[in-house]
Structure formats: C-alpha cells, structure tokens
Amino acid sequence: MEHVDYLVVGAGLFGAVFAHEAKKAGKSVMVIDRRPQVAGNVYTEEVEGINVHKYGAHIFHTNNKEVWDYVGQFAEFNRYTNSPVANYHGELYSLPFNMYTFNKMWGVVTPKEAEERIAQQREEAGITEPKNLEEQAISLVGTDIYEKLIKGYTQKQWGRPCTELPAFIIKRLPVRLTFDNNYFNALYQGIPMGGYTKMVERMLDGIEVRLDTDYLKDREQWNAMADRIVYTGAIDEYFDFALGNLEFRSVRFETEVLDMPNFQGNAVINYTDAETPYTRIIEHKFFEFGTQEKTVISREYSSEWKPGDEPYYPVNDEKNGTLYEQYRALAEKEEKVLFGGRLGEYKYYDMDKVIERALEVCREELV
C-alpha cells in the first residue's frame, strides 16, 4: 500500500472533517472504517424514498456560525425545527417544557401562574441544593411534570433510578415560560436535504475510503503505511481494554415500513411512562417534510451496552470519568496517534461540537 501522511480510522463526522481538511492542506490521506458505509452514526439510508436515520434521530443545531457555514459547503439544510411531543398514557404534552405543557398539566394561563406552581412544588419537596437528577428535575419543573414526563423516560434511558443519576444530566433541559415549541435554543437548525450520508460523502470526495476494514485487526500494517493516525474508535478498545471497559448505554431499534402516509403526525414522540418498553418513536419522513404514500417508523429501546453492541451514550459518572482519565494518560504517550470524536474522547458530543472540535484539531495539527 502507498504511504500516506494521515490514516483516518473512522468515517464519521470527526474523521470526515479531518480528512477533508487534511486533503485541502495538501496532505495525502486515507480513511478506513469497519462498517460497510460512511457517516458513522449519522448514516441515513433511503427506504421507500424516505431518508431513514439508521442509528437514531440526528437533528443538526448550532449557535456557531463557523460550523453552520462549514456544513453548508456540503449540503443544503431544510428548515426543520425539533418540536417533540411527550405521550404519557395517552396524554400528550409539548416538549420542551413551555406554557403549552404547563397549561395542559395545571390549567395555568400566565407565566406568573406557572412560576408560582413550580416554586410551590419545589418548596414542598424541600429541595435547595439538588444532589441528583430527581432533585434537579423537581427544582426546574416541579413534582407533577417530573413524575409524568421525566422520571419514567429517564429511568428507561439510563437503566438506573433518577436518584442514582447525577444532576448535571438534566441541567440543559429547556424550560420556557413562553409558547415556544422549538426544543433547541439554537440560531441555526435543520436537516441536510437528501440525508447525512450524502453530506459526508461530499466531505470525503476525492479521498480513498476503504470500508469493512478493521484497523485494530491489522494495526501494525496500517501504522507502517502512515506518518500519523487519527483514531476515532473507542479509546478503551484501542488499548485492548487493559484497564477495564468504559461503560455506555446502547440503543436497539425496531424499524418498520407502514402502508399509510402518516403514523403519528410528528417526527419525534417520547413515551414518558415507565410501562411502555420503548423510549420514543421516530417517524423519519417528517424530518424532511415528506409526502410519500408510505411511512417508516423506528421504536427505540435503551439498553445496557455489552461487547458487540453499538456504544451510544457514555455513562458519565465518577467511576467512568476516572477510568477515562487513565486511558487518556495512555493515549498521550502514543506519539503517532491523535484520538478524537465521541468514542475516542469518551464524551457525548452534539454534531456541531464534533465538527467544532475536529476543526480545532485541524488548526493545531495541519500547520
């Protein structure tokens, strides 16, 4: 194999951005991925004319104009606005929590009434300094909303009681005393028209990409043919789990094509009761304002990660944080290897933050 300046391991967003920038900087670069397709977890595949988000819903949103302009080179984004709905035993509520939610829950009409109800429930619960997710949620939105719209969903999502989850997980939960149904408080938002896969393919245009190729099975061979390695896989797997496994939550999808134009009337509906086994249903066509005669839905089931599963959400507790720091110390000794992305940095990244970080690394590296 020919020698290259950079071998990029992983064709997800971090790897694709780095590869694109390396090529632009005049470097020789190759990308490999163990999957049979590019785009990592933002991969979309066309089913019945609908771009299906195979690894879960991905809605691009950012306040960073540099990042927005950057992705705009590779795709035109539509005007999709994320306005999910919560279903609690057939009762429907607006997400994010806003005046529509408070009116449905308590019959209140003004922001002052909603504030007073939340303050009353916070006081009744005796919470001053929230010590866990349950106390943080009650302090933000009161007991009623916590019990109906947060508790069951969160415990399904994380597989742990809310009292055992850290408060910071829910601190970014949007709560508004307005009638604004836009979940993300972001200046720029949308879905790439034609799907994320096409966007990533454009990033990788003119770059050699080898799929179904596992770097870790032949790492000595790959290391010999590149000056530098950009590794976006799991950091603990890179070191053969020598210090133990970093924990993740995983997600299982049940996807089906339905012979009807409209199943639920919205792209995202969360099932917030504890009894419904799945956390939400995604109706993919509504991400791109589809008018197809059929529809495709995916039910999402959260699960504990085990080897062979796809890792989704890092379990950011103290134990895993300490273990990651030990792996990071090992990674810093790997002079030839750059670790990046969600798995390489054991960090939950929104898409814009992955791109922002990749561009930062490019500025440091490609000089």
C-alpha positions in Angstrom: 0.0 0.0 0.0 1.1 3.5 -0.7 2.4 5.6 2.2 0.2 8.5 3.4 0.6 11.4 5.7 -2.6 10.6 7.6 -4.6 7.5 8.1 -8.1 8.3 9.5 -9.7 5.5 11.4 -13.5 6.0 11.2 -15.6 7.7 8.6 -18.0 9.5 11.0 -18.2 13.3 11.3 -14.9 13.8 13.1 -12.9 11.6 10.7 -14.6 13.0 7.6 -13.9 16.7 8.7 -10.3 15.9 9.5 -9.8 14.0 6.2 -11.4 16.8 4.2 -9.2 19.5 5.8 -6.0 17.3 5.5 -6.6 16.9 1.8 -7.3 20.6 1.4 -4.0 21.3 3.2 -2.1 19.2 0.6 -1.7 16.1 2.8 -2.1 12.6 1.5 -4.9 10.9 3.4 -6.8 7.6 3.5 -9.9 6.8 5.5 -10.9 3.3 6.8 -14.0 2.2 8.6 -15.0 -1.2 9.9 -18.6 -0.6 8.9 -19.8 -1.1 5.3 -20.8 2.5 4.9 -19.5 6.0 5.7 -21.1 8.6 8.0 -20.8 6.7 11.3 -23.9 7.1 13.5 -25.4 9.9 11.3 -25.7 7.4 8.4 -29.1 7.7 6.6 -30.4 5.1 4.1 -33.2 5.5 1.7 -36.3 3.4 2.3 -39.4 4.0 0.2 -38.0 7.3 -0.8 -37.5 8.3 2.9 -34.1 9.0 4.4 -34.1 6.8 7.5 -31.8 7.7 10.4 -30.5 4.2 10.9 -28.7 4.9 14.2 -31.3 7.2 15.7 -32.6 10.7 15.1 -29.9 13.3 14.3 -31.1 16.9 14.1 -28.4 19.4 13.4 -28.4 22.6 15.5 -25.7 25.1 16.5 -25.1 28.7 17.5 -21.7 28.5 15.9 -21.8 30.3 12.5 -18.4 28.9 11.5 -19.7 25.4 11.9 -23.0 26.2 10.2 -21.2 27.7 7.2 -18.8 24.8 7.2 -21.6 22.1 6.8 -23.3 24.4 4.3 -20.5 23.7 1.9 -21.6 20.0 1.7 -25.4 20.1 2.0 -28.4 22.4 1.8 -30.3 22.3 5.1 -34.0 22.5 5.3 -36.0 24.5 7.9 -36.8 21.5 10.2 -37.4 22.6 13.8 -37.4 20.0 16.5 -40.7 20.1 18.4 -41.1 16.7 20.1 -44.3 15.6 21.9 -44.4 13.6 25.1 -47.0 10.8 25.4 -47.9 9.8 29.0 -50.5 7.0 28.9 -52.2 8.8 26.0 -51.9 12.3 27.4 -49.9 14.5 25.0 -47.7 17.3 26.2 -45.4 19.8 24.4 -41.6 19.4 24.7 -39.6 21.4 25.5 -41.5 22.2 28.7 -43.3 25.5 28.0 -46.6 27.3 28.5 -48.5 24.7 26.5 -47.1 22.0 28.8 -47.9 24.0 32.0 -51.4 24.7 30.7 -52.1 21.1 29.9 -50.7 19.9 33.3 -52.2 22.5 35.7 -54.6 24.7 33.7 -52.4 27.8 34.3 -52.6 30.5 31.6 -49.9 33.0 32.5 -46.1 32.7 33.1 -46.6 34.0 36.6 -49.0 31.2 37.5 -46.7 28.6 36.1 -43.7 30.0 38.0 -45.7 30.0 41.2 -46.8 26.4 40.7 -43.2 25.2 40.1 -42.0 27.3 43.1 -44.7 25.8 45.3 -43.8 22.2 44.4 -40.1 22.9 44.8 -40.7 24.2 48.3 -43.0 21.3 49.2 -40.2 18.9 48.1 -37.7 20.7 50.3 -35.0 21.0 47.7 -32.4 23.7 48.0 -29.2 22.2 46.6 -30.1 19.4 44.1 -27.9 16.3 44.7 -29.2 14.1 42.0 -31.2 14.1 38.8 -34.6 13.7 40.5 -34.0 16.7 42.8 -32.6 18.8 39.9 -35.7 18.0 37.8 -38.2 18.9 40.5 -36.3 22.1 41.2 -36.7 23.0 37.5 -40.3 22.0 36.7 -42.0 20.7 39.9 -43.1 17.3 41.0 -46.0 16.8 38.7 -44.0 17.2 35.5 -41.1 15.2 36.9 -43.4 12.3 37.8 -45.2 12.2 34.4 -42.8 13.5 31.8 -39.2 12.9 33.2 -39.0 10.0 35.7 -40.1 7.0 33.6 -38.4 8.2 30.4 -35.1 8.9 32.1 -35.0 5.6 34.0 -35.7 3.7 30.8 -33.0 5.8 29.0 -30.3 5.2 31.7 -31.4 1.9 33.3 -31.0 3.5 36.7 -33.2 5.2 39.2 -33.2 9.0 38.9 -31.9 9.3 42.4 -28.7 7.5 41.3 -28.1 9.7 38.3 -26.1 13.0 38.5 -27.9 16.3 38.5 -25.9 17.7 35.5 -27.5 15.2 33.0 -30.7 17.3 33.1 -29.3 20.8 33.7 -29.5 21.6 30.0 -33.2 20.6 29.8 -35.1 23.5 28.2 -37.8 25.1 30.4 -39.6 28.1 29.0 -42.2 30.4 30.3 -43.3 31.2 26.7 -45.2 29.3 24.0 -42.0 28.5 22.1 -42.1 24.8 20.9 -38.5 24.9 19.4 -36.6 22.3 21.5 -33.2 23.6 20.7 -32.3 27.1 21.7 -30.1 27.4 18.6 -29.7 30.1 16.0 -29.2 27.5 13.2 -31.1 24.3 12.8 -32.2 21.8 10.1 -31.7 18.5 8.4 -29.5 18.1 5.3 -31.7 17.7 2.3 -31.0 14.2 0.8 -29.7 12.9 4.1 -26.5 12.9 6.1 -24.8 10.2 4.1 -24.7 12.4 1.0 -23.2 15.2 3.1 -20.4 13.0 4.5 -19.7 11.6 1.0 -19.2 15.1 -0.2 -16.7 15.7 2.6 -14.8 12.6 1.5 -14.9 13.4 -2.2 -11.5 12.6 -3.8 -10.2 10.7 -0.7 -9.6 7.0 -0.8 -12.0 5.3 1.6 -11.9 1.6 2.5 -14.9 0.1 4.2 -15.4 -3.2 6.0 -11.8 -2.6 7.2 -10.9 -3.1 10.9 -7.8 -1.1 11.9 -7.3 -2.9 15.2 -7.0 -6.3 13.4 -4.0 -5.2 11.4 -2.8 -2.1 13.2 0.9 -2.8 12.7 0.4 -2.9 8.9 -1.7 0.3 9.0 0.7 2.1 11.3 3.6 1.3 8.9 1.9 3.0 6.0 1.1 6.3 7.6 3.0 9.1 9.4 0.1 9.9 11.7 -3.1 8.0 12.7 -6.3 9.9 13.6 -8.3 7.3 15.6 -12.0 7.9 16.3 -12.8 4.5 17.6 -13.3 3.6 21.3 -10.3 4.5 23.3 -10.5 1.6 25.7 -10.7 -0.8 22.7 -7.6 0.7 21.3 -5.7 -0.4 24.4 -7.4 -3.8 24.4 -9.5 -2.9 27.4 -6.3 -3.2 29.5 -7.7 -1.1 32.3 -11.3 -2.3 32.0 -14.4 -1.4 30.0 -15.7 2.2 29.8 -19.5 1.9 30.2 -22.0 3.1 27.7 -25.7 2.9 27.2 -26.8 1.4 23.9 -30.0 1.7 21.8 -31.9 -1.0 19.9 -34.2 -0.1 17.0 -37.3 -1.8 15.7 -37.9 -0.2 12.3 -40.8 -0.9 10.1 -42.4 0.3 6.8 -46.1 1.1 7.2 -48.6 1.2 4.3 -50.0 4.6 5.4 -48.9 8.2 4.8 -48.9 9.3 8.5 -48.5 7.2 11.6 -48.1 9.7 14.5 -48.1 13.2 12.9 -44.7 14.2 14.2 -41.1 13.2 13.7 -40.5 12.5 17.4 -42.8 11.3 20.2 -41.3 10.4 23.6 -43.1 7.7 25.7 -42.5 9.0 29.2 -44.3 6.4 31.3 -42.3 3.5 32.8 -44.6 0.8 31.4 -44.1 1.4 27.7 -40.8 -0.5 26.9 -39.5 1.9 24.3 -38.4 5.4 24.9 -39.7 7.1 21.7 -40.9 6.5 18.2 -39.3 8.3 15.3 -41.3 8.9 12.1 -38.5 9.6 9.7 -40.3 11.3 6.8 -41.2 14.3 8.9 -37.6 15.3 9.2 -37.8 16.3 5.5 -41.5 17.2 5.2 -42.1 14.0 3.3 -45.3 13.4 1.3 -44.7 9.8 0.4 -47.6 7.3 0.4 -45.9 5.1 2.9 -44.0 5.9 6.2 -41.1 4.4 8.1 -41.1 4.4 11.9 -38.4 3.3 14.5 -39.1 2.4 18.1 -36.1 3.0 20.3 -35.2 0.7 23.2 -32.5 1.8 25.6 -30.2 -0.9 26.9 -27.0 -1.5 28.9 -24.1 -1.8 26.5 -22.3 -5.1 26.1 -19.5 -6.2 23.7 -20.8 -6.4 20.2 -23.4 -3.7 20.8 -23.1 -0.2 19.3 -22.0 2.2 22.1 -24.1 5.4 22.2 -24.1 7.4 25.4 -21.1 7.5 27.8 -22.0 6.8 31.4 -20.5 10.0 32.8 -20.2 9.0 36.4 -17.2 9.3 38.7 -16.0 5.8 38.1 -16.0 6.0 34.4 -14.6 9.5 34.4 -11.6 8.3 36.5 -11.1 5.3 34.1 -11.2 7.5 31.1 -8.5 9.8 32.5 -6.3 6.7 32.9 -6.9 5.8 29.3 -6.3 9.4 28.2 -2.9 9.3 30.0 -2.0 6.2 28.0 -3.2 7.9 24.8 -0.9 10.9 25.4 2.1 8.6 25.2 1.0 7.4 21.7 3.1 10.0 19.8 1.9 8.9 16.4 -1.9 8.8 17.2 -4.5 11.5 17.6 -7.6 10.4 19.5 -10.9 12.2 18.6 -14.6 12.1 18.5 -17.3 10.7 20.7 -15.6 7.3 21.2 -12.0 8.5 21.1 -12.7 11.1 23.8 -15.5 9.2 25.7 -17.7 12.2 25.5 -21.3 12.9 24.5 -21.0 15.3 21.6 -23.7 17.0 19.7 -22.9 17.0 16.0 -21.9 20.7 15.9 -19.5 20.1 18.8 -17.9 17.2 17.0 -17.3 19.4 13.9 -16.1 22.3 16.1 -13.6 20.0 17.9 -12.4 18.4 14.6 -11.7 21.9 13.1 -9.8 22.8 16.3 -7.6 19.7 16.0 -7.1 20.5 12.3 -5.8 24.0 13.2 -3.4 22.6 15.7 -2.3 19.7 13.5 -2.3 20.8 9.9 0.3 23.5 10.1 
